[in-house]
Amino acid sequence: MKQPWTKNFRSMPRDILRKLDLLENQLVVVAASKKIPATDLVNGVYSHIGLRLKGDELFIGPSHTPIPANGRYSKRNVEGWEIKRRDLPKITKSYTWESPNFGDSSKGTHMQSRDRLVYQKQFFEPIMMELVTELIRSPVGEGGTYYLKFSIHEVLDRSSETFEDRLFFALNLLRENTGTHGVHPSDVTLEDFQKSTFVDWEVFPKGTADEIIDAISSRTSKYSEEKKGVLRERINMFNAMKPRTIMVGSGGFGSYIGAEFSNDLVVFENTNYGNALYILFEGWEETSKRSRTDLLRGTNENYSRIIHKKGWENVFKAAMSHELRKRGIRVSKQGKFF
């Protein structure tokens, strides 16, 4: 159903700017209340976010990530997006692809890598902001009006360099899904916010995937068998390339898995998104200091992104062979690691 409201803003709403001028709080959230006639709920105007009215009983779904079909920002929230930066100088990037042997795929294939001069790209990882719906007040008797609160489950720090961008994104996400918008102080303390913002990495010594997973499991019970399976696959893949260390996000960041190969070669991915793996050409110490929202900030000048599509494992291994050789790390001509 087409929603009866304007979905997106082209610039920051003036009422939001006025509200921010009045607020003294450093931490804020995007949230707003709305009066909704029972007829709209019956007619399914809000069914796309799990709201429905049956008789006099209102059904509110749990907090969730809005589906991509709900609008531009809902899609970007789940799938991410990228921008080609034609305003910046071109850079040299390594590309890897699969080619048929002697021009005939029936004779097998092999991986090729080549450096090319290309425009920089700025990739924005899926944010996965969640929409929360709460009932404020029900009408008395049949029909009438329901009072609901809609909010984006994301605390925003006004001192952050990315504050305006993330605020604008959250406002558009709320607007296109609910037809309302607003900003309010957060009740989260600054200390708790900082704990949930920076990736807390735990570095493991060399060992098998099972040894590392056993060590992780002894500290927490939150890993499902499915998550352990993904971690095992990544650790085995990284171990085959002889990394210095394996890193796993701890605390609220257990979805991060990574490996360090040299001072300027770090590999990691967020298994919750599961859509890409990143080869970062910066030092581990620098990477470890970043917040989760800044891990890939800027253009792809300092990283390569390998999308998880068919054959991505071979592309990743070939790309790593190419990068390791550039750094004088021994790799066989067949791409095997020593």
C-alpha positions as CSV (number, residue, x, y, z in Angstrom):
1,M,0.0,0.0,0.0
2,K,1.2,3.5,-0.9
3,Q,1.6,5.5,2.3
4,P,-0.3,8.9,2.5
5,W,2.8,11.0,3.5
6,T,5.9,12.5,2.0
7,K,8.7,9.9,2.6
8,N,12.0,11.7,2.5
9,F,13.7,15.0,3.3
10,R,16.1,16.7,0.8
11,S,17.7,18.7,3.6
12,M,17.6,18.8,7.4
13,P,14.1,19.8,8.6
14,R,13.9,23.3,10.2
15,D,12.0,22.0,13.2
16,I,14.8,19.6,13.9
17,L,17.4,22.4,13.7
18,R,15.4,24.5,16.1
19,K,15.0,21.6,18.5
20,L,18.7,20.9,18.5
21,D,19.4,24.5,19.4
22,L,17.3,24.1,22.5
23,L,18.7,20.8,23.6
24,E,21.8,20.7,25.8
25,N,22.2,17.0,25.8
26,Q,25.1,15.4,23.9
27,L,23.3,12.2,23.2
28,V,20.0,12.2,21.3
29,V,17.6,9.8,19.6
30,V,15.3,10.1,16.7
31,A,11.7,9.6,17.9
32,A,8.2,11.0,17.7
33,S,4.6,10.4,18.8
34,K,1.7,10.2,16.4
35,K,-2.1,10.1,16.6
36,I,-3.4,7.3,14.4
37,P,-7.1,6.8,13.6
38,A,-8.4,3.3,14.1
39,T,-9.6,3.3,10.5
40,D,-6.0,3.6,9.2
41,L,-5.0,0.6,11.3
42,V,-7.9,-1.4,10.0
43,N,-7.2,-0.4,6.4
44,G,-3.6,-1.6,6.7
45,V,-1.8,1.8,6.3
46,Y,0.8,0.7,8.9
47,S,0.9,-3.0,8.1
48,H,4.3,-2.6,6.5
49,I,5.8,-2.0,10.0
50,G,3.7,-4.8,11.7
51,L,0.9,-2.7,13.0
52,R,-2.6,-4.1,12.7
53,L,-6.0,-3.8,14.5
54,K,-8.3,-6.8,14.9
55,G,-11.5,-5.9,16.7
56,D,-10.4,-3.7,19.6
57,E,-7.0,-5.4,19.9
58,L,-3.9,-3.7,18.6
59,F,-1.1,-5.9,17.5
60,I,2.4,-4.3,17.7
61,G,5.3,-6.3,16.3
62,P,8.7,-6.4,18.0
63,S,11.5,-3.9,17.2
64,H,12.8,-4.7,13.7
65,T,14.8,-3.5,10.7
66,P,12.3,-2.1,8.2
67,I,12.2,-4.1,5.0
68,P,14.0,-2.6,1.9
69,A,10.7,-2.3,0.0
70,N,9.6,0.5,2.3
71,G,11.7,3.1,0.7
72,R,15.2,4.4,-0.3
73,Y,16.5,4.7,3.2
74,S,15.0,1.4,4.3
75,K,16.9,-0.3,1.4
76,R,20.2,1.5,2.2
77,N,19.8,0.6,5.9
78,V,19.8,-3.1,5.0
79,E,21.9,-3.3,1.8
80,G,24.3,-0.4,2.1
81,W,25.2,1.8,-0.8
82,E,28.2,3.3,-2.6
83,I,29.1,6.5,-4.4
84,K,31.7,6.9,-7.1
85,R,33.8,10.0,-6.2
86,R,34.6,11.6,-9.5
87,D,35.6,14.7,-7.5
88,L,38.7,12.9,-6.1
89,P,41.9,11.8,-7.8
90,K,42.0,8.3,-9.3
91,I,43.8,5.7,-7.4
92,T,45.5,2.3,-8.2
93,K,43.4,-0.7,-7.1
94,S,44.0,-4.4,-7.4
95,Y,41.3,-6.4,-9.2
96,T,41.0,-10.2,-9.2
97,W,38.8,-12.3,-11.5
98,E,38.4,-15.9,-12.8
99,S,39.5,-16.6,-16.4
100,P,39.2,-19.7,-18.5
101,N,42.4,-21.6,-19.3
102,F,43.5,-21.0,-22.9
103,G,40.2,-19.2,-23.5
104,D,38.3,-22.5,-23.0
105,S,36.5,-22.9,-19.6
106,S,36.2,-26.7,-20.4
107,K,40.0,-26.8,-19.7
108,G,39.6,-25.3,-16.3
109,T,39.9,-21.8,-14.9
110,H,42.5,-19.7,-13.1
111,M,42.5,-16.5,-11.1
112,Q,44.1,-13.3,-12.4
113,S,45.0,-10.1,-10.5
114,R,45.8,-6.7,-12.0
115,D,46.3,-3.1,-10.8
116,R,44.1,-0.5,-12.4
117,L,43.8,3.3,-12.2
118,V,40.1,3.9,-11.1
119,Y,37.9,6.5,-9.4
120,Q,37.7,6.2,-5.7
121,K,34.4,4.8,-4.3
122,Q,32.9,5.6,-1.0
123,F,31.0,2.6,0.4
124,F,28.5,2.8,3.2
125,E,28.0,-0.4,5.1
126,P,24.5,-1.4,6.1
127,I,23.5,0.4,9.3
128,M,20.8,-2.0,10.3
129,M,18.9,0.6,12.4
130,E,15.8,-0.8,14.1
131,L,12.3,0.7,14.3
132,V,10.6,0.5,17.7
133,T,6.9,1.0,18.2
134,E,5.2,1.6,21.6
135,L,1.6,2.2,22.5
136,I,1.1,5.4,24.5
137,R,-2.7,5.4,24.9
138,S,-5.6,3.4,23.4
139,P,-9.0,5.1,22.6
140,V,-12.0,4.6,24.9
141,G,-14.6,2.4,23.2
142,E,-14.6,1.3,19.6
143,G,-12.9,3.4,16.9
144,G,-11.3,6.6,18.0
145,T,-7.6,7.4,17.9
146,Y,-4.5,5.5,19.1
147,Y,-1.5,7.4,20.4
148,L,1.8,5.7,19.4
149,K,5.5,6.4,19.8
150,F,7.9,5.5,17.0
151,S,11.7,5.6,17.5
152,I,14.9,4.5,15.8
153,H,16.9,2.3,18.2
154,E,20.2,4.2,17.7
155,V,21.8,6.7,20.1
156,L,23.5,9.6,18.3
157,D,26.5,11.6,19.6
158,R,26.4,15.3,18.8
159,S,30.1,15.6,19.2
160,S,30.8,13.0,16.5
161,E,31.9,14.1,13.0
162,T,29.3,11.8,11.5
163,F,26.4,13.1,13.7
164,E,24.6,15.2,11.0
165,D,24.8,12.4,8.4
166,R,23.5,9.7,10.8
167,L,20.8,12.0,12.2
168,F,19.6,12.8,8.6
169,F,19.6,9.1,7.8
170,A,17.6,8.1,10.9
171,L,15.1,10.9,10.4
172,N,14.5,9.8,6.8
173,L,14.2,6.1,7.9
174,L,11.6,7.1,10.5
175,R,9.8,9.4,8.2
176,E,9.4,7.0,5.3
177,N,8.1,4.2,7.6
178,T,5.8,6.1,9.9
179,G,5.1,9.5,8.4
180,T,6.5,11.4,11.4
181,H,9.8,12.6,12.7
182,G,11.4,14.2,15.8
183,V,14.5,14.3,18.0
184,H,14.7,13.9,21.8
185,P,17.4,13.5,24.5
186,S,18.6,10.0,25.1
187,D,18.4,8.4,28.5
188,V,21.5,6.4,27.9
189,T,24.6,7.6,29.9
190,L,27.7,8.8,28.0
191,E,29.7,6.0,29.6
192,D,27.3,3.3,28.5
193,F,27.2,4.8,25.0
194,Q,30.9,4.8,24.6
195,K,31.1,1.1,25.7
196,S,28.6,0.2,23.0
197,T,30.2,2.3,20.2
198,F,33.9,1.2,20.0
199,V,34.7,-2.3,18.8
200,D,36.3,-4.2,21.7
201,W,38.7,-6.6,20.0
202,E,40.1,-9.7,21.6
203,V,43.4,-11.0,20.0
204,F,44.0,-14.7,20.0
205,P,47.4,-16.5,19.7
206,K,47.9,-18.9,16.8
207,G,45.7,-21.9,17.1
208,T,43.1,-24.1,15.3
209,A,39.6,-22.8,14.7
210,D,38.1,-25.2,17.3
211,E,40.7,-24.0,19.9
212,I,39.8,-20.3,19.3
213,I,36.1,-21.0,19.3
214,D,36.4,-23.0,22.6
215,A,38.2,-20.1,24.1
216,I,35.5,-17.7,23.0
217,S,32.7,-20.0,24.2
218,S,34.3,-20.2,27.6
219,R,33.7,-16.4,28.0
220,T,30.2,-16.2,26.6
221,S,27.2,-18.4,25.7
222,K,25.7,-16.1,23.1
223,Y,27.2,-17.9,20.1
224,S,24.7,-20.1,18.3
225,E,25.9,-23.2,16.4
226,E,25.2,-21.4,13.2
227,K,27.4,-18.4,14.3
228,K,30.1,-20.8,15.4
229,G,30.0,-22.4,12.0
230,V,30.6,-19.1,10.3
231,L,33.4,-18.2,12.7
232,R,35.0,-21.7,12.1
233,E,34.9,-21.2,8.3
234,R,36.5,-17.7,8.5
235,I,39.2,-18.8,11.0
236,N,40.2,-21.8,8.9
237,M,40.4,-19.6,5.8
238,F,42.5,-17.0,7.6
239,N,44.8,-19.6,9.2
240,A,45.6,-21.1,5.8
241,M,47.1,-17.7,4.9
242,K,49.4,-17.7,8.0
243,P,48.2,-14.6,9.8
244,R,50.1,-13.0,12.8
245,T,46.9,-13.0,14.9
246,I,43.2,-13.8,14.8
247,M,40.9,-11.1,16.2
248,V,37.3,-11.5,17.4
249,G,35.0,-8.7,18.6
250,S,34.1,-9.2,22.2
251,G,31.3,-7.8,24.4
252,G,28.6,-6.3,22.1
253,F,30.7,-6.9,19.0
254,G,30.9,-10.6,18.8
255,S,29.9,-10.5,15.1
256,Y,33.3,-9.2,14.1
257,I,36.0,-11.6,13.0
258,G,39.4,-10.6,11.6
259,A,43.1,-11.3,11.1
260,E,46.3,-9.3,10.9
261,F,48.9,-10.3,8.3
262,S,51.3,-7.4,8.3
263,N,51.5,-3.8,9.7
264,D,49.4,-2.6,6.8
265,L,47.3,-5.6,5.9
266,V,44.2,-6.4,8.1
267,V,41.2,-8.5,7.0
268,F,37.8,-8.4,8.8
269,E,34.1,-8.8,8.3
270,N,30.9,-8.3,10.3
271,T,29.2,-11.7,10.1
272,N,25.8,-10.2,11.1
273,Y,25.7,-8.5,7.8
274,G,27.4,-11.3,6.0
275,N,27.5,-9.5,2.7
276,A,31.2,-8.7,2.3
277,L,34.7,-9.1,3.6
278,Y,37.2,-6.2,3.8
279,I,41.0,-6.1,3.1
280,L,42.2,-3.0,5.0
281,F,45.5,-1.5,4.1
282,E,46.2,0.1,7.4
283,G,47.8,-0.9,10.7
284,W,46.1,-3.0,13.2
285,E,46.7,-0.4,16.0
286,E,44.9,2.2,13.9
287,T,42.0,-0.1,13.1
288,S,41.6,-1.2,16.7
289,K,41.0,2.4,17.9
290,R,38.1,3.1,15.5
291,S,34.4,3.0,16.4
292,R,32.2,0.5,14.5
293,T,30.7,3.4,12.5
294,D,34.2,4.6,11.4
295,L,35.9,1.3,10.5
296,L,35.3,2.0,6.8
297,R,34.9,5.7,6.9
298,G,36.1,7.6,3.8
299,T,36.7,6.2,0.3
300,N,38.0,2.8,-0.6
301,E,41.5,4.1,-1.1
302,N,42.7,2.2,1.9
303,Y,40.6,-1.0,1.6
304,S,39.2,-3.5,-0.8
305,R,35.7,-4.9,-0.5
306,I,34.9,-8.5,-1.6
307,I,31.2,-9.2,-1.9
308,H,30.0,-12.6,-0.9
309,K,28.7,-13.9,-4.2
310,K,29.5,-17.1,-5.9
311,G,33.2,-17.8,-6.0
312,W,34.1,-15.0,-3.6
313,E,36.4,-17.3,-1.6
314,N,38.7,-17.8,-4.7
315,V,38.6,-14.1,-5.4
316,F,39.6,-13.4,-1.8
317,K,42.5,-15.9,-1.8
318,A,43.9,-14.6,-5.1
319,A,43.6,-11.0,-3.9
320,M,45.4,-11.9,-0.7
321,S,48.2,-13.6,-2.7
322,H,48.6,-10.5,-4.7
323,E,48.7,-8.2,-1.6
324,L,51.1,-10.5,0.3
325,R,53.5,-10.7,-2.6
326,K,53.5,-6.9,-2.8
327,R,54.7,-6.9,0.8
328,G,57.4,-9.5,0.2
329,I,55.6,-12.3,2.0
330,R,56.3,-15.6,0.5
331,V,53.5,-17.2,-1.6
332,S,53.8,-19.9,-4.2
333,K,53.0,-19.3,-7.9
334,Q,49.9,-21.4,-7.3
335,G,48.7,-19.0,-4.6
336,K,49.5,-21.3,-1.8
337,F,50.7,-19.8,1.5
338,F,53.8,-20.9,3.4
